[in-house]
Amino acid sequence: MNTPQMLAAIPLFAGLDATSFATLAAAGREQSVPGGQVLFRQRVAGDACYVVLAGVVRLHQEIGGNELELARVGPGGFFGEMALIDGGPRSATATVVEAARLFVMDRPVFLSLLSASPQMLGMVLARLVGNLRASDAHRLDLVHQQQLLSMEAEVARLRSVSQMVAGVAHEVNTPLGIIVNAASLMAELLPAVPAGGNSEVLEDLAAASALILKNARHATRLVQTFRSLSVRQITHAREKLPLAGLIREVLGLFELEARKLKLTLQFTSELAAGADVWDGIPGFLTQILLNLFSNAGRYAYPGGAGGVVEVKLAAADPQQFRLTVRDFGAGIAPANLPRIFEPFFTTGRDKDGVGLGLAIVHETVTAGLGGKISATSRAGEGTLFEILLPHQVPAPAPNQESTDE
């Protein structure tokens, strides 16, 4: 089959009259291209439109360092028309996948054919709309994948830190145990020292022994708390425990960082003893609270100004707890408040913020704990985060993998 016969069989040219078709056959040219060759590159000025007579051509874009495939064009298809219509640079790169025979139309010929054939114009416009829709869909998918990767990387980082803390706690626990035992032994032996000795020295030794024992036991409790919280972060295991006690443990874990940020953390619980039993995932709640506390130090009280952060636990209804975290700092601008839980939204780029902290908090509260989170704020008057937690966290859906180890 010769070139005119092949062109006559292509739907794009079906509406051309005899004169236009003769102009096309005379003005266009056929081109053979081996596989792997680049016909044109993105952002380079375009001067021709291509119709595939045989072979396959791949169209792809580069977006933010990632390659995005738009389409593969086979026999009867066409490409390269967008740059000819608007006179701008190519929006994509065209690479021959399989050795191809192409019919090439230069810009003047292509534009004259569009004006002569309403059917051809309609096909080209339909193709442009389809390409735009496909390109938008591809971009959204790419952005979604990037967000998932970034969030997974953040979770992996948190787990690595938790593993490190758990390992250090294990190593520190051994010498602390020895110190506690030695101080206890000193306290037991001192009363047996003969009374003829120096009483003042003995009293000093007894006081020193008591001081060592008191602080060593306190350090042991801290290490056990750190280790317990770190293991919970790693395993994300379900537990049934007093919610107020867990919150106090998290406050203790954040105590050193709070001093550095000059934060005063105040916790109150309106629940009676035994009324705060929570069947949930402590590791998730720990991660949520630590993130909210860090945000308060970073954004509510910037520049190391410091301030108060109130944490309150109460009953929302017979099935839910209400946990609030409130600061009295800078507040959030009204235009930004609806977006604070969006991935990658941040007002702290200058503070190396990436906009994932509150997005992870929202995902963990809703998907991880089956709860709800909301925020209210006024500029200059602080921010209140309200978290509603079910007494019993829903079990993962059957098609979801459990995170328990």
PyMOL commands that set and color helices and strands:
alter all, ss='L'
color gray80, all
select helices_A, chain A and resi 3-8+11-13+18-27+81-86+107-116+118-192+199-235+243-253+255-261+282-300+302-304+337-339+349-351+357-368
alter helices_A, ss='H'
color red, helices_A
select strands_A, chain A and resi 29-33+38-40+48-63+66-73+78-79+93-106+239-242+263-269+277-280+307-317+320-327+372-378+382-390
alter strands_A, ss='S'
color yellow, strands_A
deselect
rebuild
show_as cartoon
